[in-house]
Each structure stands twice: as structure tokens, then as C-alpha cells.
Amino acid sequence: MLAGAHLNVRFLPQMGLLGIVYILSRTTGLIGGASFGAFVSNSPSVLKKYLGLGILSQAGVAIGLSLLVVREFSSYGKMGEQLSSIIVTTIAATTIFFEILGPITTKIAITKAGEIGKGE
């Protein structure tokens, strides 16, 4: 709710490229990092392939850090306030994206890994 109070809808159209870069970078980092970690730890191949898809959701930490940016950047005057507004808007908008996409990709990951229905 606090992030929504700082959300500046005026910046939504302008964050197009920034939002896309953030989404692609975050997705690549999570999937690549999870795959690399699974490879280094000699995990089963299904983990190497699908673990990254299962961790795409974001919410609390990202929003909390963006609110910290608002607090810290406010000391830099008007430019700091504008930059923090862009950051909060980007994080809030992409959080909505990842909160919709995350559960879908998690279901895909656990289905492809053959984990659905194992406990029955």
C-alpha cells in the first residue's frame, strides 16, 4: 500500500524501456543464477532446467527496497525525488507483472519437472 502511495502514474508511459530492461535483466539473472547454482551443486537436470521459472515472483523485498530509495534520495532535492519516483513506479509496475507471471511460471516449472501429483 505504501508503494502505491508513491506510484507516479505520470511516469508509467516513460518507463517502457526501463521496465523492459528491468524485466529482462531480472528474469535472465534469476533463471541463469538458479541454473548455474544447480549445475555447480550437481543437482538433477530438472532443477537445472526449471528452478529459475519457479522463483520469478517478487513483492515484499523489492517494494521495501524501493521505499528505502524514496527515503534516501529525498535528501538530493528535486532530482532525487524524481529519480526515486521513477524507481518506485518501475518496481511497482513490474511487481504487478511478476506477481501475475510468477505463479504461472511456477506451475509450468513444477509440472515440467514432474512434481505435480507426486504426493498422492
N, CA, C and O atoms as CSV, one atom per row, in Angstrom:
chain,resi,resn,atom,element,x,y,z
A,1,MET,N,N,0.812,-1.172,0.000
A,1,MET,CA,C,0.000,0.000,0.000
A,1,MET,C,C,0.871,1.257,0.000
A,1,MET,O,O,0.554,2.227,-0.688
A,2,LEU,N,N,1.951,1.249,0.754
A,2,LEU,CA,C,2.844,2.407,0.771
A,2,LEU,C,C,3.461,2.662,-0.592
A,2,LEU,O,O,3.608,3.813,-1.004
A,3,ALA,N,N,3.824,1.595,-1.295
A,3,ALA,CA,C,4.405,1.776,-2.626
A,3,ALA,C,C,3.382,2.392,-3.558
A,3,ALA,O,O,3.732,3.229,-4.390
A,4,GLY,N,N,2.133,1.998,-3.437
A,4,GLY,CA,C,1.078,2.573,-4.260
A,4,GLY,C,C,0.921,4.059,-4.018
A,4,GLY,O,O,0.598,4.809,-4.939
A,5,ALA,N,N,1.145,4.491,-2.793
A,5,ALA,CA,C,1.060,5.917,-2.477
A,5,ALA,C,C,2.174,6.695,-3.165
A,5,ALA,O,O,2.007,7.877,-3.467
A,6,HIS,N,N,3.299,6.050,-3.413
A,6,HIS,CA,C,4.426,6.699,-4.080
A,6,HIS,C,C,4.409,6.489,-5.585
A,6,HIS,O,O,5.211,7.090,-6.299
A,7,LEU,N,N,3.513,5.652,-6.077
A,7,LEU,CA,C,3.432,5.360,-7.507
A,7,LEU,C,C,3.015,6.620,-8.256
A,7,LEU,O,O,1.991,7.227,-7.944
A,8,ASN,N,N,3.797,6.999,-9.224
A,8,ASN,CA,C,3.500,8.187,-10.019
A,8,ASN,C,C,3.090,7.727,-11.412
A,8,ASN,O,O,3.945,7.407,-12.238
A,9,VAL,N,N,1.791,7.692,-11.674
A,9,VAL,CA,C,1.295,7.171,-12.952
A,9,VAL,C,C,1.774,8.008,-14.131
A,9,VAL,O,O,1.761,7.540,-15.269
A,10,ARG,N,N,2.188,9.215,-13.874
A,10,ARG,CA,C,2.733,10.069,-14.935
A,10,ARG,C,C,3.987,9.445,-15.558
A,10,ARG,O,O,4.278,9.678,-16.730
A,11,PHE,N,N,4.722,8.657,-14.779
A,11,PHE,CA,C,5.955,8.048,-15.274
A,11,PHE,C,C,5.731,6.705,-15.970
A,11,PHE,O,O,6.655,6.188,-16.598
A,12,LEU,N,N,4.538,6.127,-15.879
A,12,LEU,CA,C,4.292,4.816,-16.482
A,12,LEU,C,C,4.617,4.771,-17.975
A,12,LEU,O,O,5.320,3.854,-18.400
A,13,PRO,N,N,4.142,5.712,-18.789
A,13,PRO,CA,C,4.481,5.640,-20.216
A,13,PRO,C,C,5.979,5.808,-20.484
A,13,PRO,O,O,6.503,5.243,-21.444
A,14,GLN,N,N,6.662,6.570,-19.651
A,14,GLN,CA,C,8.083,6.837,-19.852
A,14,GLN,C,C,8.970,5.680,-19.414
A,14,GLN,O,O,10.130,5.600,-19.819
A,15,MET,N,N,8.441,4.792,-18.598
A,15,MET,CA,C,9.286,3.714,-18.084
A,15,MET,C,C,9.328,2.512,-19.004
A,15,MET,O,O,9.904,1.486,-18.641
A,16,GLY,N,N,8.738,2.607,-20.182
A,16,GLY,CA,C,8.681,1.479,-21.102
A,16,GLY,C,C,9.996,0.741,-21.250
A,16,GLY,O,O,10.080,-0.443,-20.923
A,17,LEU,N,N,11.020,1.417,-21.736
A,17,LEU,CA,C,12.314,0.777,-21.955
A,17,LEU,C,C,12.941,0.342,-20.638
A,17,LEU,O,O,13.477,-0.762,-20.540
A,18,LEU,N,N,12.876,1.198,-19.629
A,18,LEU,CA,C,13.430,0.845,-18.320
A,18,LEU,C,C,12.727,-0.387,-17.754
A,18,LEU,O,O,13.379,-1.284,-17.219
A,19,GLY,N,N,11.412,-0.433,-17.871
A,19,GLY,CA,C,10.649,-1.586,-17.387
A,19,GLY,C,C,11.022,-2.860,-18.116
A,19,GLY,O,O,11.176,-3.913,-17.499
A,20,ILE,N,N,11.167,-2.764,-19.436
A,20,ILE,CA,C,11.539,-3.937,-20.233
A,20,ILE,C,C,12.938,-4.409,-19.861
A,20,ILE,O,O,13.165,-5.606,-19.691
A,21,VAL,N,N,13.875,-3.473,-19.734
A,21,VAL,CA,C,15.247,-3.833,-19.349
A,21,VAL,C,C,15.252,-4.481,-17.968
A,21,VAL,O,O,15.939,-5.481,-17.757
A,22,TYR,N,N,14.493,-3.921,-17.027
A,22,TYR,CA,C,14.417,-4.482,-15.674
A,22,TYR,C,C,13.844,-5.896,-15.708
A,22,TYR,O,O,14.400,-6.805,-15.091
A,23,ILE,N,N,12.742,-6.085,-16.421
A,23,ILE,CA,C,12.102,-7.404,-16.503
A,23,ILE,C,C,13.049,-8.423,-17.128
A,23,ILE,O,O,13.211,-9.523,-16.600
A,24,LEU,N,N,13.676,-8.066,-18.250
A,24,LEU,CA,C,14.588,-8.997,-18.924
A,24,LEU,C,C,15.826,-9.293,-18.078
A,24,LEU,O,O,16.260,-10.442,-17.991
A,25,SER,N,N,16.391,-8.262,-17.455
A,25,SER,CA,C,17.586,-8.468,-16.620
A,25,SER,C,C,17.275,-9.333,-15.410
A,25,SER,O,O,18.036,-10.244,-15.083
A,26,ARG,N,N,16.171,-9.055,-14.752
A,26,ARG,CA,C,15.784,-9.816,-13.565
A,26,ARG,C,C,15.492,-11.270,-13.924
A,26,ARG,O,O,15.925,-12.190,-13.230
A,27,THR,N,N,14.753,-11.468,-15.014
A,27,THR,CA,C,14.414,-12.823,-15.443
A,27,THR,C,C,15.667,-13.599,-15.824
A,27,THR,O,O,15.841,-14.748,-15.419
A,28,THR,N,N,16.536,-12.968,-16.604
A,28,THR,CA,C,17.782,-13.621,-17.011
A,28,THR,C,C,18.646,-13.949,-15.797
A,28,THR,O,O,19.206,-15.042,-15.710
A,29,GLY,N,N,18.757,-13.019,-14.871
A,29,GLY,CA,C,19.563,-13.246,-13.669
A,29,GLY,C,C,19.030,-14.371,-12.804
A,29,GLY,O,O,19.793,-15.209,-12.324
A,30,LEU,N,N,17.713,-14.390,-12.604
A,30,LEU,CA,C,17.125,-15.443,-11.764
A,30,LEU,C,C,17.234,-16.817,-12.415
A,30,LEU,O,O,17.648,-17.784,-11.775
A,31,ILE,N,N,16.865,-16.899,-13.680
A,31,ILE,CA,C,16.918,-18.195,-14.361
A,31,ILE,C,C,18.367,-18.645,-14.527
A,31,ILE,O,O,18.694,-19.803,-14.269
A,32,GLY,N,N,19.234,-17.728,-14.960
A,32,GLY,CA,C,20.646,-18.071,-15.133
A,32,GLY,C,C,21.321,-18.424,-13.821
A,32,GLY,O,O,22.081,-19.390,-13.750
A,33,GLY,N,N,21.046,-17.644,-12.780
A,33,GLY,CA,C,21.641,-17.914,-11.468
A,33,GLY,C,C,21.181,-19.230,-10.875
A,33,GLY,O,O,21.977,-19.981,-10.311
A,34,ALA,N,N,19.888,-19.507,-11.006
A,34,ALA,CA,C,19.362,-20.774,-10.483
A,34,ALA,C,C,19.944,-21.956,-11.249
A,34,ALA,O,O,20.307,-22.971,-10.655
A,35,SER,N,N,20.031,-21.820,-12.573
A,35,SER,CA,C,20.601,-22.900,-13.388
A,35,SER,C,C,22.071,-23.113,-13.063
A,35,SER,O,O,22.533,-24.248,-12.949
A,36,PHE,N,N,22.801,-22.015,-12.916
A,36,PHE,CA,C,24.220,-22.112,-12.579
A,36,PHE,C,C,24.410,-22.760,-11.211
A,36,PHE,O,O,25.255,-23.641,-11.049
A,37,GLY,N,N,23.629,-22.325,-10.234
A,37,GLY,CA,C,23.714,-22.911,-8.896
A,37,GLY,C,C,23.390,-24.394,-8.897
A,37,GLY,O,O,24.048,-25.181,-8.217
A,38,ALA,N,N,22.376,-24.772,-9.663
A,38,ALA,CA,C,22.011,-26.189,-9.761
A,38,ALA,C,C,23.117,-26.976,-10.457
A,38,ALA,O,O,23.383,-28.123,-10.098
A,39,PHE,N,N,23.762,-26.366,-11.452
A,39,PHE,CA,C,24.858,-27.022,-12.156
A,39,PHE,C,C,26.055,-27.218,-11.233
A,39,PHE,O,O,26.620,-28.310,-11.163
A,40,VAL,N,N,26.441,-26.159,-10.526
A,40,VAL,CA,C,27.602,-26.211,-9.631
A,40,VAL,C,C,27.388,-27.231,-8.518
A,40,VAL,O,O,28.326,-27.916,-8.107
A,41,SER,N,N,26.152,-27.330,-8.031
A,41,SER,CA,C,25.874,-28.267,-6.940
A,41,SER,C,C,25.527,-29.664,-7.441
A,41,SER,O,O,25.139,-30.536,-6.664
A,42,ASN,N,N,25.670,-29.865,-8.750
A,42,ASN,CA,C,25.410,-31.168,-9.366
A,42,ASN,C,C,23.995,-31.670,-9.060
A,42,ASN,O,O,23.788,-32.845,-8.759
A,43,SER,N,N,23.032,-30.755,-9.142
A,43,SER,CA,C,21.626,-31.093,-8.900
A,43,SER,C,C,21.053,-31.837,-10.102
A,43,SER,O,O,21.639,-31.821,-11.184
A,44,PRO,N,N,19.915,-32.483,-9.913
A,44,PRO,CA,C,19.274,-33.175,-11.038
A,44,PRO,C,C,18.970,-32.211,-12.189
A,44,PRO,O,O,18.766,-31.016,-11.971
A,45,SER,N,N,18.941,-32.737,-13.401
A,45,SER,CA,C,18.756,-31.888,-14.582
A,45,SER,C,C,17.430,-31.131,-14.570
A,45,SER,O,O,17.350,-30.035,-15.125
A,46,VAL,N,N,16.379,-31.693,-13.946
A,46,VAL,CA,C,15.104,-30.958,-13.899
A,46,VAL,C,C,15.250,-29.670,-13.095
A,46,VAL,O,O,14.611,-28.669,-13.419
A,47,LEU,N,N,16.068,-29.678,-12.068
A,47,LEU,CA,C,16.317,-28.447,-11.312
A,47,LEU,C,C,17.081,-27.440,-12.161
A,47,LEU,O,O,16.770,-26.249,-12.152
A,48,LYS,N,N,18.071,-27.915,-12.887
A,48,LYS,CA,C,18.847,-27.026,-13.749
A,48,LYS,C,C,17.943,-26.342,-14.771
A,48,LYS,O,O,18.132,-25.169,-15.093
A,49,LYS,N,N,16.969,-27.078,-15.272
A,49,LYS,CA,C,16.097,-26.550,-16.319
A,49,LYS,C,C,14.992,-25.642,-15.793
A,49,LYS,O,O,14.687,-24.630,-16.423
A,50,TYR,N,N,14.390,-25.972,-14.665
A,50,TYR,CA,C,13.137,-25.328,-14.287
A,50,TYR,C,C,13.152,-24.524,-12.987
A,50,TYR,O,O,12.180,-23.823,-12.705
A,51,LEU,N,N,14.196,-24.596,-12.201
A,51,LEU,CA,C,14.217,-23.889,-10.923
A,51,LEU,C,C,14.027,-22.382,-11.092
A,51,LEU,O,O,13.299,-21.759,-10.319
A,52,GLY,N,N,14.668,-21.804,-12.081
A,52,GLY,CA,C,14.563,-20.363,-12.307
A,52,GLY,C,C,13.147,-19.888,-12.561
A,52,GLY,O,O,12.765,-18.806,-12.117
A,53,LEU,N,N,12.363,-20.688,-13.273
A,53,LEU,CA,C,10.967,-20.318,-13.538
A,53,LEU,C,C,10.151,-20.264,-12.257
A,53,LEU,O,O,9.181,-19.511,-12.164
A,54,GLY,N,N,10.535,-21.047,-11.286
A,54,GLY,CA,C,9.777,-21.126,-10.044
A,54,GLY,C,C,10.044,-19.996,-9.061
A,54,GLY,O,O,9.388,-19.915,-8.022
A,55,ILE,N,N,10.990,-19.129,-9.369
A,55,ILE,CA,C,11.339,-18.068,-8.412
A,55,ILE,C,C,11.163,-16.662,-8.988
A,55,ILE,O,O,11.790,-15.717,-8.511
A,56,LEU,N,N,10.326,-16.518,-9.995
A,56,LEU,CA,C,10.151,-15.210,-10.629
A,56,LEU,C,C,9.289,-14.229,-9.843
A,56,LEU,O,O,9.406,-13.019,-10.041
A,57,SER,N,N,8.430,-14.720,-8.961
A,57,SER,CA,C,7.572,-13.791,-8.210
A,57,SER,C,C,8.426,-12.832,-7.390
A,57,SER,O,O,9.480,-13.203,-6.874
A,58,GLN,N,N,7.960,-11.605,-7.281
A,58,GLN,CA,C,8.639,-10.613,-6.444
A,58,GLN,C,C,7.559,-9.827,-5.732
A,58,GLN,O,O,6.432,-9.739,-6.220
A,59,ALA,N,N,7.872,-9.276,-4.626
A,59,ALA,CA,C,6.893,-8.403,-3.976
A,59,ALA,C,C,7.559,-7.672,-2.830
A,59,ALA,O,O,8.109,-6.587,-3.018
A,60,GLY,N,N,7.516,-8.252,-1.653
A,60,GLY,CA,C,7.899,-7.559,-0.433
A,60,GLY,C,C,9.276,-6.933,-0.435
A,60,GLY,O,O,9.414,-5.754,-0.111
A,61,VAL,N,N,10.285,-7.683,-0.788
A,61,VAL,CA,C,11.651,-7.163,-0.707
A,61,VAL,C,C,11.862,-6.039,-1.715
A,61,VAL,O,O,12.403,-4.990,-1.367
A,62,ALA,N,N,11.442,-6.247,-2.953
A,62,ALA,CA,C,11.642,-5.227,-3.986
A,62,ALA,C,C,10.904,-3.939,-3.641
A,62,ALA,O,O,11.451,-2.847,-3.792
A,63,ILE,N,N,9.675,-4.066,-3.180
A,63,ILE,CA,C,8.902,-2.876,-2.826
A,63,ILE,C,C,9.514,-2.188,-1.606
A,63,ILE,O,O,9.605,-0.962,-1.562
A,64,GLY,N,N,9.927,-2.971,-0.629
A,64,GLY,CA,C,10.576,-2.399,0.550
A,64,GLY,C,C,11.843,-1.639,0.196
A,64,GLY,O,O,12.082,-0.550,0.718
A,65,LEU,N,N,12.651,-2.204,-0.685
A,65,LEU,CA,C,13.878,-1.518,-1.100
A,65,LEU,C,C,13.577,-0.256,-1.898
A,65,LEU,O,O,14.288,0.741,-1.777
A,66,SER,N,N,12.522,-0.297,-2.716
A,66,SER,CA,C,12.184,0.912,-3.481
A,66,SER,C,C,11.716,2.032,-2.549
A,66,SER,O,O,11.975,3.206,-2.814
A,67,LEU,N,N,11.036,1.679,-1.470
A,67,LEU,CA,C,10.621,2.698,-0.499
A,67,LEU,C,C,11.823,3.261,0.258
A,67,LEU,O,O,11.830,4.430,0.645
A,68,LEU,N,N,12.828,2.427,0.464
A,68,LEU,CA,C,14.073,2.903,1.068
A,68,LEU,C,C,14.748,3.923,0.144
A,68,LEU,O,O,15.311,4.915,0.608
A,69,VAL,N,N,14.684,3.669,-1.159
A,69,VAL,CA,C,15.232,4.615,-2.137
A,69,VAL,C,C,14.533,5.967,-2.014
A,69,VAL,O,O,15.185,7.010,-2.055
A,70,VAL,N,N,13.200,5.952,-1.861
A,70,VAL,CA,C,12.449,7.204,-1.707
A,70,VAL,C,C,12.978,7.986,-0.510
A,70,VAL,O,O,13.222,9.190,-0.596
A,71,ARG,N,N,13.147,7.294,0.588
A,71,ARG,CA,C,13.613,7.967,1.802
A,71,ARG,C,C,15.028,8.523,1.627
A,71,ARG,O,O,15.305,9.664,1.996
A,72,GLU,N,N,15.909,7.713,1.068
A,72,GLU,CA,C,17.310,8.120,0.938
A,72,GLU,C,C,17.506,9.199,-0.130
A,72,GLU,O,O,18.287,10.130,0.065
A,73,PHE,N,N,16.804,9.078,-1.249
A,73,PHE,CA,C,17.001,10.013,-2.355
A,73,PHE,C,C,16.344,11.366,-2.106
A,73,PHE,O,O,16.671,12.339,-2.785
A,74,SER,N,N,15.426,11.445,-1.147
A,74,SER,CA,C,14.748,12.721,-0.889
A,74,SER,C,C,15.730,13.800,-0.440
A,74,SER,O,O,15.456,14.991,-0.589
A,75,SER,N,N,16.854,13.392,0.100
A,75,SER,CA,C,17.854,14.368,0.543
A,75,SER,C,C,18.610,15.002,-0.630
A,75,SER,O,O,19.383,15.938,-0.427
A,76,TYR,N,N,18.397,14.507,-1.847
A,76,TYR,CA,C,19.074,15.050,-3.028
A,76,TYR,C,C,18.220,16.066,-3.780
A,76,TYR,O,O,18.508,16.387,-4.933
A,77,GLY,N,N,17.180,16.568,-3.137
A,77,GLY,CA,C,16.366,17.620,-3.732
A,77,GLY,C,C,15.413,17.118,-4.802
A,77,GLY,O,O,15.013,15.954,-4.808
A,78,LYS,N,N,15.060,18.018,-5.702
A,78,LYS,CA,C,14.064,17.733,-6.740
A,78,LYS,C,C,14.497,16.569,-7.634
A,78,LYS,O,O,13.687,15.697,-7.948
A,79,MET,N,N,15.757,16.548,-8.040
A,79,MET,CA,C,16.256,15.477,-8.909
A,79,MET,C,C,16.180,14.127,-8.203
A,79,MET,O,O,15.805,13.132,-8.823
A,80,GLY,N,N,16.523,14.078,-6.939
A,80,GLY,CA,C,16.427,12.841,-6.168
A,80,GLY,C,C,14.997,12.366,-6.032
A,80,GLY,O,O,14.725,11.167,-6.106
A,81,GLU,N,N,14.076,13.305,-5.833
A,81,GLU,CA,C,12.658,12.951,-5.734
A,81,GLU,C,C,12.138,12.390,-7.051
A,81,GLU,O,O,11.381,11.419,-7.055
A,82,GLN,N,N,12.538,12.998,-8.178
A,82,GLN,CA,C,12.104,12.500,-9.483
A,82,GLN,C,C,12.672,11.113,-9.758
A,82,GLN,O,O,11.959,10.226,-10.229
A,83,LEU,N,N,13.948,10.930,-9.466
A,83,LEU,CA,C,14.581,9.631,-9.693
A,83,LEU,C,C,13.945,8.559,-8.817
A,83,LEU,O,O,13.685,7.453,-9.290
A,84,SER,N,N,13.693,8.867,-7.560
A,84,SER,CA,C,13.068,7.876,-6.676
A,84,SER,C,C,11.650,7.562,-7.132
A,84,SER,O,O,11.189,6.431,-6.982
A,85,SER,N,N,10.956,8.547,-7.683
A,85,SER,CA,C,9.605,8.310,-8.198
A,85,SER,C,C,9.638,7.367,-9.396
A,85,SER,O,O,8.780,6.495,-9.525
A,86,ILE,N,N,10.621,7.540,-10.268
A,86,ILE,CA,C,10.774,6.640,-11.418
A,86,ILE,C,C,11.087,5.226,-10.940
A,86,ILE,O,O,10.539,4.257,-11.464
A,87,ILE,N,N,11.963,5.106,-9.949
A,87,ILE,CA,C,12.335,3.788,-9.426
A,87,ILE,C,C,11.132,3.096,-8.792
A,87,ILE,O,O,10.881,1.923,-9.069
A,88,VAL,N,N,10.388,3.803,-7.949
A,88,VAL,CA,C,9.216,3.205,-7.300
A,88,VAL,C,C,8.175,2.806,-8.335
A,88,VAL,O,O,7.579,1.734,-8.232
A,89,THR,N,N,7.951,3.655,-9.329
A,89,THR,CA,C,6.981,3.344,-10.378
A,89,THR,C,C,7.406,2.102,-11.151
A,89,THR,O,O,6.580,1.233,-11.428
A,90,THR,N,N,8.686,2.010,-11.499
A,90,THR,CA,C,9.194,0.843,-12.222
A,90,THR,C,C,9.041,-0.422,-11.388
A,90,THR,O,O,8.564,-1.439,-11.892
A,91,ILE,N,N,9.436,-0.372,-10.128
A,91,ILE,CA,C,9.349,-1.550,-9.260
A,91,ILE,C,C,7.896,-1.950,-9.033
A,91,ILE,O,O,7.568,-3.134,-9.103
A,92,ALA,N,N,7.023,-0.986,-8.763
A,92,ALA,CA,C,5.612,-1.306,-8.511
A,92,ALA,C,C,4.955,-1.906,-9.750
A,92,ALA,O,O,4.237,-2.901,-9.653
A,93,ALA,N,N,5.200,-1.304,-10.917
A,93,ALA,CA,C,4.588,-1.812,-12.149
A,93,ALA,C,C,5.116,-3.196,-12.513
A,93,ALA,O,O,4.345,-4.070,-12.909
A,94,THR,N,N,6.424,-3.399,-12.381
A,94,THR,CA,C,6.969,-4.714,-12.722
A,94,THR,C,C,6.622,-5.752,-11.663
A,94,THR,O,O,6.566,-6.944,-11.966
A,95,THR,N,N,6.391,-5.323,-10.434
A,95,THR,CA,C,5.931,-6.261,-9.405
A,95,THR,C,C,4.568,-6.815,-9.786
A,95,THR,O,O,4.314,-8.010,-9.632
A,96,ILE,N,N,3.698,-5.961,-10.278
A,96,ILE,CA,C,2.392,-6.433,-10.747
A,96,ILE,C,C,2.595,-7.457,-11.857
A,96,ILE,O,O,1.953,-8.507,-11.859
A,97,PHE,N,N,3.487,-7.157,-12.802
A,97,PHE,CA,C,3.794,-8.076,-13.900
A,97,PHE,C,C,4.283,-9.422,-13.365
A,97,PHE,O,O,3.779,-10.471,-13.766
A,98,PHE,N,N,5.266,-9.390,-12.458
A,98,PHE,CA,C,5.833,-10.634,-11.938
A,98,PHE,C,C,4.872,-11.382,-11.017
A,98,PHE,O,O,4.933,-12.609,-10.939
A,99,GLU,N,N,3.997,-10.677,-10.327
A,99,GLU,CA,C,3.026,-11.359,-9.466
A,99,GLU,C,C,1.947,-12.056,-10.285
A,99,GLU,O,O,1.316,-12.996,-9.802
A,100,ILE,N,N,1.730,-11.613,-11.504
A,100,ILE,CA,C,0.823,-12.320,-12.412
A,100,ILE,C,C,1.569,-13.461,-13.090
A,100,ILE,O,O,1.066,-14.583,-13.145
A,101,LEU,N,N,2.758,-13.186,-13.603
A,101,LEU,CA,C,3.536,-14.179,-14.340
A,101,LEU,C,C,4.148,-15.242,-13.428
A,101,LEU,O,O,4.224,-16.409,-13.814
A,102,GLY,N,N,4.586,-14.858,-12.223
A,102,GLY,CA,C,5.291,-15.775,-11.322
A,102,GLY,C,C,4.556,-17.064,-11.018
A,102,GLY,O,O,5.137,-18.136,-11.186
A,103,PRO,N,N,3.304,-17.013,-10.579
A,103,PRO,CA,C,2.582,-18.261,-10.304
A,103,PRO,C,C,2.392,-19.131,-11.549
A,103,PRO,O,O,2.392,-20.359,-11.461
A,104,ILE,N,N,2.232,-18.491,-12.700
A,104,ILE,CA,C,2.080,-19.248,-13.948
A,104,ILE,C,C,3.368,-19.988,-14.266
A,104,ILE,O,O,3.339,-21.178,-14.581
A,105,THR,N,N,4.508,-19.288,-14.187
A,105,THR,CA,C,5.776,-19.947,-14.493
A,105,THR,C,C,6.146,-20.976,-13.431
A,105,THR,O,O,6.795,-21.976,-13.739
A,106,THR,N,N,5.741,-20.743,-12.190
A,106,THR,CA,C,5.982,-21.742,-11.142
A,106,THR,C,C,5.221,-23.020,-11.452
A,106,THR,O,O,5.769,-24.116,-11.327
A,107,LYS,N,N,3.967,-22.890,-11.853
A,107,LYS,CA,C,3.183,-24.078,-12.201
A,107,LYS,C,C,3.805,-24.796,-13.398
A,107,LYS,O,O,3.881,-26.025,-13.411
A,108,ILE,N,N,4.246,-24.043,-14.399
A,108,ILE,CA,C,4.910,-24.654,-15.555
A,108,ILE,C,C,6.153,-25.407,-15.098
A,108,ILE,O,O,6.387,-26.539,-15.521
A,109,ALA,N,N,6.948,-24.782,-14.236
A,109,ALA,CA,C,8.192,-25.402,-13.772
A,109,ALA,C,C,7.930,-26.696,-13.019
A,109,ALA,O,O,8.582,-27.704,-13.288
A,110,ILE,N,N,6.986,-26.690,-12.077
A,110,ILE,CA,C,6.769,-27.915,-11.300
A,110,ILE,C,C,6.044,-28.982,-12.113
A,110,ILE,O,O,6.189,-30.173,-11.837
A,111,THR,N,N,5.269,-28.571,-13.107
A,111,THR,CA,C,4.641,-29.550,-13.998
A,111,THR,C,C,5.695,-30.211,-14.870
A,111,THR,O,O,5.736,-31.437,-14.972
A,112,LYS,N,N,6.554,-29.406,-15.506
A,112,LYS,CA,C,7.594,-29.953,-16.379
A,112,LYS,C,C,8.620,-30.770,-15.601
A,112,LYS,O,O,9.214,-31.704,-16.140
A,113,ALA,N,N,8.825,-30.420,-14.346
A,113,ALA,CA,C,9.760,-31.182,-13.515
A,113,ALA,C,C,9.140,-32.490,-13.030
A,113,ALA,O,O,9.819,-33.312,-12.415
A,114,GLY,N,N,7.853,-32.680,-13.308
A,114,GLY,CA,C,7.182,-33.916,-12.913
A,114,GLY,C,C,6.846,-33.984,-11.441
A,114,GLY,O,O,6.701,-35.077,-10.894
A,115,GLU,N,N,6.719,-32.844,-10.787
A,115,GLU,CA,C,6.479,-32.822,-9.346
A,115,GLU,C,C,5.007,-32.756,-8.974
A,115,GLU,O,O,4.656,-33.070,-7.837
A,116,ILE,N,N,4.139,-32.362,-9.885
A,116,ILE,CA,C,2.709,-32.289,-9.574
A,116,ILE,C,C,2.147,-33.700,-9.485
A,116,ILE,O,O,2.347,-34.521,-10.380
A,117,GLY,N,N,1.448,-33.967,-8.403
A,117,GLY,CA,C,0.821,-35.273,-8.210
A,117,GLY,C,C,1.708,-36.321,-7.571
A,117,GLY,O,O,1.259,-37.447,-7.359
A,118,LYS,N,N,2.952,-35.994,-7.255
A,118,LYS,CA,C,3.860,-36.976,-6.650
A,118,LYS,C,C,3.455,-37.366,-5.239
A,118,LYS,O,O,3.703,-38.493,-4.810
A,119,GLY,N,N,2.833,-36.444,-4.514
A,119,GLY,CA,C,2.488,-36.712,-3.123
A,119,GLY,C,C,1.220,-37.530,-2.951
A,119,GLY,O,O,0.856,-37.882,-1.829
A,120,GLU,N,N,0.556,-37.830,-4.031
A,120,GLU,CA,C,-0.713,-38.571,-3.932
A,120,GLU,C,C,-0.489,-40.062,-3.871
A,120,GLU,O,O,-1.449,-40.827,-3.787
